[in-house]
Amino acid sequence: MVKPASIPKNYLCPITQEIMEDPVVAADGFTYERKAIMLWLERNDISWATEKKLKHKDLVTNDRLASEISKFNEKNPSPDSLEDKAVTSIVQCLENKRLLIAQLRISIVKLTAVQEDLSEHLLNCKISNTAGNSASIAGTGILFTPLALIGIVTIIAGSLTSIGTNVTQFFIEKSLQKRMKKIIKEEEKAKFRYEVSQMKSQYFIGLMNFGTNCYQVGSRIWKIMKYAQLFEGLKATNMTTKSVLGIGGWSSAAAACKGTKFALSSAFGAGLSAVDIIITWTFKNSTLEQFKIQIDNREKHIELYTKELEDWEKSLPNEWKI
């Protein structure tokens, strides 16, 4: 058997990290194992190597490299028995599973750090928003005194603070969501590499069936991304609602200036500010909940993968273990 260290790096597929049998060149200029890159392109429109959008998904056989690999294999024959190939594929699959577990642990650490940043920002925004709404309510009370002008200024200042806080919170959440997506993206390659090695081991050993579990994991991830889209919608609705509540304070000031329906408009604006304070401290933040789901999901997967890895290693003959 050829030792990995003696195999030229350009003979190894960037995805499978194994010597290629059918090398093809993708639009990014890199060479991959045909089956591996075809599976990747079925699910992605970006390059595995550069992570940039591909101009097309056409593949061209790398005849020169295929010839070089063929000559290399003739000089360094690999085991032909099914058992040997099975051993190699299973060992690679186990190693990729370990790497996936490690990547998930790293993701949890990173997601937790971002979650803590978000919690801190949300607390500051809650305090600022409450201060703004409290000022609007206080200003409404001052309108009924000889200091009505001060009340108007207070209402306007409070409304500006509330609206400004909501806008700031919106952009902070957007920024932290981008960080979350970047962390999740870092996992994709580890998951895909494991899945490819898993499929290869299934090809050689039908007794080892991980396909169902892999599908379930993929389904869960897909559902989480759907939840993320739902959270986006809820957050946009929440932003609109808070903007309306902030405008309520402006309506009180405008009504006071014009002298029309003074008491009713003032009470309406103060009531909306009070409702906004209750919403601010009562309702759960959708983005924060999204982080919790992502972290919980990865903790469950780590537990599941670790248990599977232990079961696999227990069932393997000692000579197969690494």
C-alpha positions as CSV (number, residue, x, y, z in Angstrom):
1,M,0.0,0.0,0.0
2,V,1.3,3.5,-0.8
3,K,1.9,5.7,2.2
4,P,-0.1,9.0,2.1
5,A,3.2,11.0,2.5
6,S,4.5,9.5,-0.7
7,I,1.5,10.5,-2.9
8,P,2.0,13.8,-4.7
9,K,-0.5,16.4,-3.4
10,N,-1.9,17.2,-6.8
11,Y,-3.0,13.6,-7.1
12,L,-5.3,14.0,-4.1
13,C,-8.8,15.3,-4.5
14,P,-9.3,18.5,-2.4
15,I,-12.6,17.1,-1.3
16,T,-12.0,13.5,-0.5
17,Q,-8.3,13.9,0.3
18,E,-7.7,10.6,-1.6
19,I,-5.9,9.8,-4.8
20,M,-8.2,10.5,-7.8
21,E,-9.5,7.9,-10.1
22,D,-11.3,10.2,-12.6
23,P,-9.8,13.7,-12.2
24,V,-11.8,16.6,-13.8
25,V,-11.2,20.4,-13.9
26,A,-14.0,22.6,-12.6
27,A,-14.7,26.2,-13.6
28,D,-12.5,27.4,-10.7
29,G,-9.4,25.8,-12.4
30,F,-9.0,23.2,-9.6
31,T,-9.0,19.4,-10.2
32,Y,-11.3,17.1,-8.3
33,E,-12.6,13.5,-8.3
34,R,-15.5,13.6,-10.7
35,K,-18.1,11.9,-8.4
36,A,-17.2,14.1,-5.4
37,I,-17.3,17.4,-7.3
38,M,-20.5,16.4,-9.1
39,L,-22.2,15.8,-5.8
40,W,-20.9,19.2,-4.5
41,L,-22.2,21.0,-7.5
42,E,-25.6,19.5,-7.2
43,R,-26.0,21.4,-3.9
44,N,-23.7,24.4,-4.4
45,D,-23.0,27.1,-7.0
46,I,-19.7,28.1,-5.4
47,S,-16.2,26.7,-5.7
48,W,-15.1,24.2,-3.1
49,A,-11.5,25.7,-3.1
50,T,-12.2,29.4,-3.4
51,E,-15.8,29.7,-2.1
52,K,-16.5,32.1,-4.9
53,K,-19.5,31.8,-7.3
54,L,-18.8,29.6,-10.3
55,K,-19.4,30.9,-13.8
56,H,-20.6,27.5,-14.8
57,K,-20.8,23.9,-13.6
58,D,-19.2,22.2,-16.6
59,L,-16.4,19.7,-15.9
60,V,-13.5,18.8,-18.2
61,T,-11.5,15.6,-17.9
62,N,-7.9,16.3,-16.8
63,D,-6.3,13.8,-19.2
64,R,-2.7,14.8,-18.4
65,L,-3.2,14.3,-14.6
66,A,-5.2,11.1,-15.2
67,S,-2.2,9.7,-17.2
68,E,0.2,10.7,-14.5
69,I,-1.9,9.1,-11.8
70,S,-2.3,5.9,-13.9
71,K,1.5,5.6,-14.2
72,F,1.9,6.3,-10.5
73,N,-0.6,3.5,-9.6
74,E,1.2,1.1,-11.9
75,K,4.5,1.7,-10.0
76,N,2.7,1.8,-6.6
77,P,-0.1,-0.7,-6.8
78,S,-2.8,-0.4,-4.1
79,P,-4.7,-3.3,-2.6
80,D,-7.3,-4.7,-4.9
81,S,-9.2,-6.9,-2.4
82,L,-12.7,-5.6,-1.4
83,E,-11.7,-6.0,2.3
84,D,-8.7,-3.8,1.9
85,K,-10.6,-1.1,0.1
86,A,-13.3,-1.4,2.8
87,V,-10.8,-1.0,5.5
88,T,-9.3,2.1,3.8
89,S,-12.7,3.7,3.3
90,I,-14.0,3.0,6.8
91,V,-10.8,4.4,8.4
92,Q,-11.1,7.5,6.3
93,C,-14.8,7.8,7.2
94,L,-14.0,7.5,10.9
95,E,-11.3,10.2,10.6
96,N,-13.7,12.5,8.8
97,K,-16.3,12.0,11.5
98,R,-13.8,12.9,14.2
99,L,-12.9,16.1,12.2
100,L,-16.6,16.9,11.9
101,I,-17.2,16.5,15.6
102,A,-14.2,18.8,16.2
103,Q,-15.6,21.4,13.8
104,L,-19.0,21.3,15.5
105,R,-17.3,21.9,18.9
106,I,-15.5,24.9,17.4
107,S,-18.8,26.2,16.0
108,I,-20.4,26.0,19.4
109,V,-17.6,28.1,20.9
110,K,-17.9,30.7,18.2
111,L,-21.7,30.8,18.2
112,T,-21.8,31.1,22.0
113,A,-19.4,34.1,21.7
114,V,-21.6,35.8,19.2
115,Q,-24.7,35.0,21.2
116,E,-23.2,36.7,24.3
117,D,-22.4,39.7,22.2
118,L,-25.9,39.8,21.0
119,S,-27.3,39.5,24.5
120,E,-25.2,42.4,25.7
121,H,-26.3,44.6,22.7
122,L,-29.9,43.6,23.3
123,L,-29.8,44.6,27.0
124,N,-28.3,48.0,26.1
125,C,-31.0,48.5,23.4
126,K,-33.7,47.5,25.9
127,I,-32.5,50.1,28.4
128,S,-32.2,52.8,25.7
129,N,-35.6,52.0,24.2
130,T,-37.2,52.0,27.7
131,A,-35.6,55.4,28.5
132,G,-36.9,56.8,25.2
133,N,-40.5,55.6,25.8
134,S,-40.4,56.7,29.4
135,A,-39.4,60.2,28.3
136,S,-42.3,60.2,25.8
137,I,-44.8,59.2,28.6
138,A,-43.3,61.8,31.0
139,G,-43.5,64.4,28.2
140,T,-47.1,63.6,27.7
141,G,-47.9,64.3,31.3
142,I,-46.0,67.6,31.2
143,L,-48.2,68.7,28.2
144,F,-51.0,69.2,30.7
145,T,-49.0,71.7,32.7
146,P,-47.7,75.2,32.0
147,L,-44.5,73.6,30.8
148,A,-46.2,72.2,27.7
149,L,-43.3,73.3,25.5
150,I,-40.8,71.3,27.5
151,G,-43.3,68.4,27.3
152,I,-43.2,68.6,23.5
153,V,-39.4,68.6,23.4
154,T,-39.3,65.7,25.8
155,I,-41.7,63.6,23.7
156,I,-39.8,64.3,20.5
157,A,-36.5,63.4,22.2
158,G,-38.0,60.3,23.6
159,S,-39.4,59.2,20.2
160,L,-36.1,59.8,18.5
161,T,-34.3,57.8,21.1
162,S,-36.8,54.9,20.8
163,I,-36.8,54.9,17.0
164,G,-33.0,55.3,16.8
165,T,-32.5,52.4,19.2
166,N,-34.8,50.1,17.1
167,V,-32.9,51.0,14.0
168,T,-29.5,50.3,15.7
169,Q,-30.8,47.0,17.1
170,F,-31.9,46.0,13.6
171,F,-28.5,46.5,12.1
172,I,-26.7,44.9,15.0
173,E,-28.8,41.8,14.6
174,K,-28.1,41.8,10.8
175,S,-24.4,42.0,11.4
176,L,-24.4,39.2,14.0
177,Q,-26.5,37.0,11.8
178,K,-23.9,37.3,9.1
179,R,-21.3,36.1,11.6
180,M,-23.5,33.2,12.4
181,K,-23.9,32.2,8.7
182,K,-20.2,32.4,8.3
183,I,-19.7,30.0,11.2
184,I,-22.3,27.6,9.7
185,K,-20.6,27.8,6.3
186,E,-17.3,26.7,7.9
187,E,-19.0,23.5,8.9
188,E,-20.3,22.7,5.4
189,K,-17.1,21.3,4.0
190,A,-16.5,19.1,7.0
191,K,-20.0,17.7,6.7
192,F,-19.7,17.2,3.0
193,R,-16.3,15.5,3.2
194,Y,-17.7,13.2,5.9
195,E,-20.8,12.4,3.8
196,V,-18.7,11.6,0.7
197,S,-16.4,9.2,2.7
198,Q,-19.5,7.7,4.2
199,M,-21.0,7.0,0.8
200,K,-17.7,5.4,-0.3
201,S,-17.7,3.2,2.7
202,Q,-21.3,2.2,2.0
203,Y,-20.3,1.3,-1.5
204,F,-17.7,-1.2,-0.3
205,I,-19.6,-2.4,2.8
206,G,-23.4,-2.6,2.5
207,L,-23.6,-3.7,6.1
208,M,-22.6,-0.3,7.3
209,N,-25.6,1.9,6.7
210,F,-25.3,5.5,7.7
211,G,-27.4,6.9,4.9
212,T,-30.6,7.3,6.8
213,N,-28.9,9.2,9.6
214,C,-27.1,11.5,7.2
215,Y,-30.5,12.3,5.5
216,Q,-32.0,13.0,8.9
217,V,-29.2,15.4,9.8
218,G,-29.5,17.2,6.5
219,S,-33.3,17.5,7.0
220,R,-32.8,19.0,10.4
221,I,-30.3,21.6,9.1
222,W,-32.8,22.4,6.3
223,K,-35.6,23.0,8.8
224,I,-33.4,25.2,10.9
225,M,-32.6,27.4,7.8
226,K,-36.4,27.6,7.2
227,Y,-36.8,28.7,10.8
228,A,-34.2,31.3,10.1
229,Q,-36.3,32.7,7.3
230,L,-39.3,32.8,9.5
231,F,-37.3,34.7,12.2
232,E,-36.3,37.2,9.5
233,G,-40.0,37.8,8.8
234,L,-40.9,38.1,12.5
235,K,-38.1,40.5,13.0
236,A,-39.1,42.7,10.1
237,T,-42.7,42.8,11.5
238,N,-41.4,43.7,15.0
239,M,-39.3,46.5,13.5
240,T,-42.4,47.9,11.7
241,T,-44.4,47.7,14.9
242,K,-41.8,49.5,17.0
243,S,-41.5,52.2,14.3
244,V,-45.3,52.8,14.5
245,L,-45.1,52.9,18.3
246,G,-42.3,55.5,18.1
247,I,-44.4,57.6,15.6
248,G,-47.1,57.6,18.2
249,G,-45.0,59.9,20.4
250,W,-44.7,62.2,17.4
251,S,-48.4,62.3,17.0
252,S,-48.8,63.5,20.6
253,A,-46.4,66.4,20.0
254,A,-48.1,67.3,16.7
255,A,-51.5,67.2,18.2
256,A,-50.3,69.5,21.1
257,C,-48.9,72.0,18.6
258,K,-52.1,72.1,16.6
259,G,-54.4,72.0,19.5
260,T,-56.7,69.4,18.0
261,K,-58.0,66.4,20.0
262,F,-55.2,67.2,22.4
263,A,-56.0,64.8,25.3
264,L,-57.0,61.9,23.1
265,S,-53.9,62.0,20.9
266,S,-51.6,62.5,23.9
267,A,-53.1,59.5,25.7
268,F,-52.8,57.4,22.5
269,G,-49.1,58.3,22.1
270,A,-48.4,57.6,25.8
271,G,-50.3,54.3,25.6
272,L,-48.2,53.1,22.6
273,S,-45.0,54.0,24.4
274,A,-46.1,52.0,27.4
275,V,-47.0,49.0,25.1
276,D,-43.5,49.3,23.5
277,I,-41.9,49.1,26.9
278,I,-43.9,45.9,27.7
279,I,-43.0,44.3,24.4
280,T,-39.3,45.2,24.8
281,W,-39.0,43.4,28.1
282,T,-41.5,40.6,27.6
283,F,-41.1,39.2,24.1
284,K,-38.2,36.9,23.2
285,N,-35.8,38.2,20.6
286,S,-36.1,36.0,17.5
287,T,-32.4,36.3,16.5
288,L,-31.3,35.3,20.0
289,E,-33.6,32.3,19.9
290,Q,-32.1,31.4,16.5
291,F,-28.6,31.2,18.1
292,K,-29.9,29.0,20.9
293,I,-31.4,26.6,18.3
294,Q,-28.2,26.5,16.4
295,I,-26.1,25.8,19.5
296,D,-28.6,23.1,20.8
297,N,-28.7,21.5,17.4
298,R,-24.9,21.1,17.3
299,E,-24.7,19.8,20.9
300,K,-27.2,17.1,20.0
301,H,-25.3,16.2,16.8
302,I,-22.0,15.9,18.7
303,E,-23.6,13.6,21.2
304,L,-25.1,11.5,18.3
305,Y,-21.9,11.4,16.2
306,T,-19.8,10.6,19.2
307,K,-22.0,7.7,20.2
308,E,-22.0,6.4,16.5
309,L,-18.2,6.7,16.4
310,E,-17.8,4.7,19.6
311,D,-20.2,2.0,18.3
312,W,-18.3,1.8,15.0
313,E,-14.9,1.6,16.7
314,K,-16.2,-1.2,19.1
315,S,-17.5,-3.2,16.2
316,L,-14.3,-3.0,14.1
317,P,-11.5,-5.6,14.3
318,N,-8.4,-4.4,16.1
319,E,-6.3,-4.5,12.9
320,W,-8.7,-2.0,11.3
321,K,-8.4,0.6,14.0
322,I,-6.0,3.5,13.9
